[in-house]
Amino acid sequence: MDTHLMIGIAVMMGLIGIAASRDLLRMRRTQLQPVTLRVQRPADRVGHSRGLR
């Protein structure tokens, strides 16, 4: 095979690898986003101190 052809194929494979790794990293980053949760506390009972037992 021609040397220029081999270099061209290697460059194309490298560009494909870079594009694939960017897409994979972007997908992982979106999956690791923290989720906001709402917590509802029950109403305090009369006669009990909050947080002390």
Protein Blocks (a to p, Z undefined) as FASTA:
>chain_A
ZZklmmmmmmmmmmmmmmmmmmmmmmmmmmmpccddddddddddehiaehiZZ
